[in-house]
């Protein structure tokens, strides 16, 4: 039986919404779901408000993470990692989500996969501190990409 071709394109086709190549920073299919909620494809007010709200949320969470590292509040670090993991996953920020998941695990005295216990608080805190470096770098890259997408200047 021959393949049926509809006039509608498969939404997973590359370029279906004219998205730029986000590389491995942003999952285009996940981000496209956010864009589908926009009423106006030119202005993109709804998705833009979600994305820029996330930027503010992430910056505040980073400040809280830095403070929690200073006080060695490992439970709070796990909670903050979990919190930021969820919101970054919603937008398709793959690298940010993955780093936050590691922080969540380290804060729960686990290895980066969450499968093996690591009962050494100082080791877990050190791993969180080291994970924060690529987390903030990957966040900054995703922020730049998304601000460029929305035609905004990076601050």
Secondary structure by P-SEA (a helix, b strand, c coil): cccccccccccccccccccccccccccaaaaaaaaaaccccccaaaaaaaaaaaaaaaaaaaaaaaaaaaacaaaaaaaaaaaaaaaaaaacaaaaaaaaaaaaaaaaccccccccccccaaaaaaaaaaaaaaaaaaaaaaaaaaaaaaccccc
